[in-house]
Amino acid sequence: MRIFKDPETGQVGPPTAENAAILAREAPVEIDRANLPVIKLAQGGIEVLTGQIEDAVVVKIDSRGHRVFTCTTDPKAALKTPAAPAPAPREDR
């Protein structure tokens, strides 16, 4: 996803002619999703190995067994930190 700032007005808007020409020269990266290497992690998750995908989703299980999803650009660092503790149960009044 990209946004463009007009150099004259400073407003966010459509790409200029120069931006459009640069975008046209850039070829989209084709990812063969059927053959990505997958590693099964000891915690029960999986890791898809590719240098072509910039973001990752890390899923951990908290102390109550709930899944905790984290979007990150550094999945190895996210796996080193423990899942956030489960919130205290709500008291009914």
TAQUI-V661944 format. One record per pair of residues at least 4 apart in sequence whose ideal C-beta (glycine too) atoms are under 7 Angstrom apart, sorted by the first residue. I is the first residue (numbers start at 1). J is the second residue. Records with the same first field share a line. If there is no record, write none. Layout:
I = J / J
This chain:
3 = 12
4 = 12 / 13 / 14 / 15 / 16 / 19
5 = 10 / 12
6 = 10 / 11 / 13
15 = 19 / 20 / 23
17 = 21
18 = 22
19 = 23
20 = 24
21 = 25
22 = 26
29 = 52
31 = 50 / 52 / 53
36 = 48 / 49 / 50
37 = 49
38 = 46 / 48
39 = 46 / 47 / 49
40 = 46
41 = 45 / 46 / 47
45 = 59
47 = 75
54 = 73
55 = 71 / 73
56 = 72 / 75
57 = 69 / 71
58 = 70 / 72 / 75 / 78 / 79
59 = 67 / 68 / 69
60 = 68 / 83
61 = 65 / 67 / 83
62 = 66 / 68 / 83 / 84 / 85 / 86
63 = 85 / 86
64 = 86
66 = 86
68 = 83 / 84
70 = 78
72 = 78
74 = 78
75 = 79
76 = 80
